Amino acid sequence: MSVREAYGVRLLFDQRFLRIALTFVLGLTLTFRVVQLLALTGDEYWGYDLSSYTGSGQLVLEGKSPYWDFQLQGTYKPQGPRGLYTYPPFLAAAFVPAAAVFNDDTFANWFWLAFGAVLLAVVVIRVAKREHIADGWDLVLLLMAAFAFAPVQGELFIGNVHLLLLGLLGGAYLALRRGTQLGERLGGALIAIAAMIKIFPGLMIVWLLLARRYQALAASLVTLVALVLLTIPVTGLQPWLDYPTVLLNLGPPVEFGHVLAPSAWLWNVMPEPVARAVVLTVALVVLVYATLRRSEPVSFAIAVALSILSAPALYHHYLAIMVLPMLIGLRHTTNVAWVFVAFILMSVGGQSIEGDAMWLGSRALPTIGALLVVAGLLVWGERRSEVAAQVPPPAQLAAT
């Protein structure tokens, strides 16, 4: 009798048992996340980032600049006073209606939390069905895993825009996978909107160029210009002229205990600008290689992961966007073990760890998990040549 057939061991290979065990573990974890999130809604930092967006919208509504004077006068810390805004004027203009409607911060926080949760569920369901990843109860387990993912809980608590970015990039992926002219244009436009909310998704525009998605690229560039022109009557021209100065004056984080950015790790051995240039250069090299050698879904997923990792101030809740490349990895890689390992490593950072182990749990392990997403897609991702070999020649297609 083989080891696999031994009593107790064979259960580990029984699909029904594995589903029951996974349901129990995910259910327990998800319950803990929900209880933890509900407890945190009374914390002073609940909706901390959302206040920056609604606050900027309120300033624009009052005819003022979304940026504060000290942001234009010299170097400032990104973790400044509550409500400090450091993003393009477009997002401030987009939040003007919210500033006009939401007078109660608590209601705004709950609304944004619910909106983010819906976007997450829609992306998981739509991508899972499009890629034939899961259906039935397996799809329920996938949803449970997504909501149990620690960065997602952090994002729902802090009220940032990363679940919105997940929705936009997930929508772009689905649109591009259609292979239609409308899908091309819609995908490019959604990527442009993501880049106008935060700069780091702009790396996806480079991916469009490398992947020769020229219609999507054109749609993306046109959308960028259109959004700037549409924003100017709302914010005025001056915030757009001030924004480069706001970016250049943005200093390093107050403390590095929770900063996961690879460039921040390199600041210990090289100047900050050099570290950022090194990370961006490596990201571009990896992106070129992935686009040339891996299938389009895999290279898209790698582009998403690299765009997050290239952000100079990367915090744990940013990793909520990693749900998308991990989902794609479940379908388009030959070995999915890395997905589970990366999921666990990135979830560690959401826990309260004190003492000497804090840097390891809060910073090192989540960083390794995020890098593992790129490595897993590169090593086990389906190759472009293999996909091309599976496509029937035109004559065969015509015959069928």
C-alpha positions in Angstrom: 0.0 0.0 0.0 1.4 3.4 -1.0 1.7 6.3 1.4 -1.1 8.1 -0.4 -3.5 5.2 0.4 -2.7 5.1 4.1 -5.5 5.8 6.5 -5.8 9.5 7.2 -3.3 10.5 4.5 -5.7 9.6 1.7 -8.1 12.3 3.1 -5.7 14.9 2.0 -6.3 13.9 -1.6 -10.1 13.6 -1.2 -11.8 16.6 -3.0 -14.9 16.5 -0.9 -12.8 16.5 2.4 -10.6 19.3 1.1 -13.7 21.4 0.2 -15.1 20.9 3.7 -11.8 21.7 5.4 -11.3 24.8 3.2 -14.9 25.9 3.9 -14.3 25.6 7.7 -10.9 27.5 7.6 -12.2 30.3 5.3 -15.4 30.6 7.3 -13.5 30.9 10.5 -11.1 33.4 9.0 -13.8 35.5 7.4 -15.8 35.6 10.6 -12.7 36.9 12.4 -12.2 39.5 9.7 -15.8 40.7 10.0 -15.6 41.0 13.8 -12.3 42.7 13.5 -13.6 45.2 10.9 -16.7 46.0 12.9 -14.5 46.6 16.0 -12.3 49.0 14.0 -15.2 51.1 12.8 -15.0 52.9 16.1 -11.3 53.7 15.6 -10.2 57.2 14.9 -8.5 56.1 11.7 -11.6 54.6 10.2 -12.1 56.2 6.8 -8.8 58.1 7.3 -7.9 58.1 3.5 -11.5 58.7 2.4 -11.4 62.0 4.3 -8.6 63.1 2.0 -10.8 62.5 -1.0 -14.0 64.0 0.4 -12.0 66.9 1.8 -10.4 67.7 -1.5 -13.8 67.5 -3.1 -15.1 70.0 -0.5 -12.2 72.4 -1.3 -13.0 72.3 -5.0 -16.7 72.8 -4.2 -15.7 76.0 -2.4 -13.6 77.2 -5.3 -10.3 76.4 -3.7 -7.3 74.3 -4.7 -7.3 70.7 -3.4 -3.7 71.2 -2.4 -2.5 72.9 0.8 0.0 75.8 0.7 2.8 73.9 2.4 2.7 71.3 -0.3 3.9 73.9 -2.7 6.5 75.5 -0.4 8.9 72.5 0.2 9.3 68.9 1.2 6.4 67.5 3.3 5.5 64.1 4.7 2.8 62.0 3.1 1.3 61.2 6.5 0.4 64.8 7.2 -2.8 66.3 8.7 -6.0 64.3 8.2 -7.4 65.3 4.8 -4.1 65.9 3.1 -4.5 65.3 -0.6 -1.6 64.2 -2.9 -3.3 62.9 -6.0 -4.2 64.3 -9.5 -6.9 67.0 -9.5 -9.2 64.6 -11.4 -10.0 62.6 -8.3 -10.7 65.7 -6.3 -13.2 66.8 -9.0 -14.7 63.3 -9.1 -15.4 63.6 -5.3 -17.2 67.0 -5.5 -20.6 65.2 -5.7 -19.7 63.1 -2.7 -18.6 66.2 -0.8 -21.9 67.9 -1.6 -24.0 64.9 -0.5 -22.2 63.3 2.4 -22.3 65.7 5.4 -21.8 62.8 7.8 -18.4 61.1 7.8 -19.8 57.9 9.3 -22.4 57.5 6.6 -19.7 58.2 3.9 -17.4 55.6 5.4 -20.2 52.9 5.4 -21.2 53.8 1.8 -17.6 53.6 0.6 -17.1 50.3 2.4 -20.2 48.9 0.8 -19.2 50.2 -2.6 -15.7 48.6 -2.4 -17.2 45.3 -1.2 -19.5 45.2 -4.2 -16.7 46.0 -6.6 -14.6 43.2 -5.1 -17.4 40.7 -5.4 -18.2 41.7 -9.0 -14.5 41.4 -10.1 -14.1 38.0 -8.5 -17.3 36.6 -9.9 -16.9 38.0 -13.4 -13.2 37.0 -13.8 -13.8 33.6 -12.3 -16.6 32.9 -14.7 -14.8 34.4 -17.7 -11.7 32.3 -17.1 -13.6 29.2 -15.9 -11.8 29.3 -12.6 -14.6 28.3 -10.4 -18.4 27.8 -10.3 -21.0 26.7 -7.8 -19.6 26.2 -4.3 -16.0 26.7 -5.5 -17.0 30.2 -6.5 -18.4 30.8 -3.0 -15.1 29.7 -1.6 -13.2 32.0 -3.9 -15.4 34.9 -2.7 -14.8 34.0 0.9 -11.0 33.9 0.3 -11.2 37.4 -1.4 -13.0 38.9 1.6 -10.8 37.1 4.1 -7.7 38.6 2.4 -6.1 40.9 5.0 -5.3 43.8 2.6 -8.9 43.9 1.6 -10.0 44.3 5.2 -7.4 47.1 5.6 -8.7 48.8 2.5 -12.3 48.6 3.7 -11.2 50.1 7.0 -9.0 52.9 5.8 -11.2 53.9 2.9 -8.7 54.3 0.1 -9.4 53.9 -3.6 -7.6 50.5 -4.3 -10.8 48.5 -4.5 -12.0 51.1 -7.1 -8.7 50.5 -8.9 -9.3 46.8 -8.7 -12.7 47.3 -10.3 -11.3 49.4 -13.1 -8.4 47.1 -13.9 -10.6 44.0 -13.6 -13.0 45.7 -16.0 -10.2 46.5 -18.3 -9.0 42.9 -18.3 -12.5 41.6 -19.1 -13.0 44.1 -21.8 -9.7 43.4 -23.5 -10.3 39.6 -23.3 -13.4 40.1 -25.5 -11.2 40.7 -28.5 -13.6 43.2 -30.0 -13.1 46.8 -31.1 -15.5 48.0 -28.3 -13.6 45.9 -25.8 -10.3 47.4 -26.9 -11.5 51.0 -26.5 -13.3 50.3 -23.2 -10.3 48.5 -21.7 -8.0 51.4 -22.7 -10.3 54.0 -21.2 -10.7 52.1 -17.9 -6.9 51.9 -17.6 -6.6 55.6 -18.2 -9.2 56.4 -15.5 -7.2 54.2 -13.1 -4.0 56.1 -14.0 -5.8 59.4 -13.4 -6.8 58.3 -9.9 -3.4 57.2 -8.8 -0.2 57.4 -11.0 1.1 53.9 -10.5 -1.5 52.2 -12.8 0.1 54.3 -15.6 2.5 51.3 -16.1 -0.5 49.5 -17.6 -0.4 52.0 -20.5 3.1 50.9 -21.2 1.8 47.3 -21.2 -0.7 48.3 -23.9 2.1 49.6 -26.0 4.3 46.5 -25.5 1.3 44.1 -26.1 0.6 46.0 -29.4 -2.9 46.8 -28.2 -2.8 50.0 -30.3 -6.5 50.7 -30.3 -6.6 50.4 -26.5 -3.5 52.5 -26.3 -5.1 55.2 -28.4 -8.3 55.1 -26.4 -6.3 55.4 -23.2 -4.4 58.4 -24.3 -7.5 60.1 -25.6 -9.2 59.4 -22.3 -6.4 60.9 -20.4 -6.6 64.1 -22.4 -10.4 64.2 -22.2 -10.4 63.8 -18.4 -7.9 66.6 -17.9 -10.0 68.9 -20.1 -13.2 67.9 -18.4 -11.6 68.5 -15.0 -10.3 72.0 -15.7 -13.8 73.8 -15.6 -14.3 72.2 -12.2 -10.9 72.7 -10.5 -9.4 75.4 -12.7 -6.1 75.1 -14.5 -3.9 76.1 -11.5 -4.2 72.7 -9.6 -2.9 70.9 -12.7 0.0 73.3 -12.9 0.7 72.8 -9.2 0.5 69.0 -9.2 4.1 68.4 -10.5 5.3 70.5 -7.6 3.1 68.6 -5.2 4.7 65.4 -6.4 8.3 66.6 -6.4 7.9 68.0 -2.8 6.4 64.7 -1.5 8.9 63.4 1.0 9.5 59.9 2.4 7.1 58.3 4.8 7.2 59.3 8.5 8.3 55.8 9.5 9.1 52.7 7.5 7.6 50.1 9.8 4.7 49.4 7.4 6.1 50.5 4.1 6.4 47.6 1.7 7.7 49.3 -1.4 10.9 47.7 -2.8 12.3 51.2 -3.3 11.9 51.9 0.4 13.9 48.8 1.2 16.7 50.1 -1.1 16.8 53.4 0.7 19.0 51.8 3.3 21.8 51.4 0.7 21.2 54.1 -1.8 19.6 57.6 -2.2 15.8 57.7 -2.5 15.7 59.0 -6.2 18.2 56.3 -7.2 16.2 53.6 -5.4 13.0 54.6 -7.2 14.8 54.7 -10.6 16.3 51.2 -10.0 12.9 49.7 -9.1 11.1 51.3 -12.1 13.9 50.1 -14.4 13.7 46.6 -13.1 9.9 46.7 -13.4 10.1 47.8 -17.0 12.7 45.1 -17.9 10.5 42.4 -16.3 7.4 43.8 -18.1 9.1 43.7 -21.5 10.3 40.1 -20.9 6.8 39.0 -19.6 5.1 40.6 -22.6 7.4 38.9 -25.1 7.5 35.5 -23.5 4.3 34.9 -21.6 0.7 34.8 -22.7 -1.3 38.0 -22.7 -3.4 37.2 -19.6 -0.2 36.4 -17.7 1.7 39.5 -18.8 -1.4 41.6 -18.0 -1.4 40.2 -14.4 2.3 40.8 -14.1 1.8 44.4 -15.3 -0.8 44.9 -12.6 1.5 43.5 -9.9 4.5 45.5 -11.1 2.5 48.7 -11.1 1.7 48.2 -7.4 5.3 47.3 -6.5 6.6 50.3 -8.3 4.7 52.7 -6.1 7.2 54.5 -3.9 4.9 54.6 -0.8 3.4 51.1 -0.8 1.3 50.2 2.2 -0.3 46.9 3.1 -3.9 47.8 2.0 -2.6 48.6 -1.5 -2.2 44.9 -1.9 -6.0 44.5 -2.2 -5.4 45.0 -5.9 -3.3 41.8 -5.9 -6.6 39.9 -5.9 -6.7 40.3 -9.7 -3.3 38.9 -10.7 -3.8 36.0 -8.2 -7.1 35.3 -9.8 -5.6 35.3 -13.3 -2.8 33.1 -12.0 -5.3 30.4 -10.8 -6.2 29.9 -14.5 -3.1 30.7 -16.4 -0.3 29.1 -14.4 0.7 25.5 -14.3 1.3 25.4 -10.6 -1.0 27.4 -8.3 0.7 26.6 -5.0 2.4 30.0 -5.1 -1.0 31.7 -5.0 -1.8 30.2 -1.6 1.7 31.0 -0.2 1.5 34.6 -1.5 -2.0 34.9 -0.1 -0.9 33.8 3.4 2.3 36.0 3.4 0.4 39.1 2.3 -2.2 38.4 4.9 0.3 38.3 7.8 0.9 42.1 7.4 -2.7 42.8 8.5 -2.1 41.5 12.0 -0.9 43.4 15.1 2.6 42.2 15.7 4.6 43.8 18.5 8.3 43.6 19.5 11.3 42.6 17.5 9.1 40.5 15.1 7.1 43.6 13.9 9.4 44.4 11.0 9.2 40.7 9.8 5.5 40.3 10.1 4.3 43.8 9.2 6.8 44.5 6.4 9.1 41.7 5.3 6.6 38.8 4.8 4.0 40.9 3.0 6.7 42.3 0.7 7.9 38.8 -0.1 4.3 37.7 -0.8 3.8 40.6 -3.2 7.1 39.7 -5.0 6.0 36.1 -5.1 3.0 37.1 -7.2 5.3 38.4 -9.9 7.7 35.4 -9.5 4.9 32.8 -9.6 3.4 34.3 -12.8 6.8 34.5 -14.4 8.0 31.0 -13.5 4.7 29.0 -13.9 2.8 31.3 -16.2 1.7 29.9 -19.6 4.1 30.8 -22.4 3.2 32.8 -25.5 4.6 30.0 -27.7 2.4 27.3 -26.1 -0.7 29.4 -26.5 0.1 30.1 -30.1 0.6 26.4 -30.8 -2.9 25.7 -29.4 -4.6 28.1 -31.9 -5.8 26.3 -35.0 -4.5 27.7 -38.4 -6.9 29.8 -40.4 -7.7 26.9 -42.8 -8.7 24.6 -40.0 -10.8 27.3 -38.4 -12.6 27.8 -41.7 -13.2 24.1 -42.0 -14.8 24.0 -38.6 
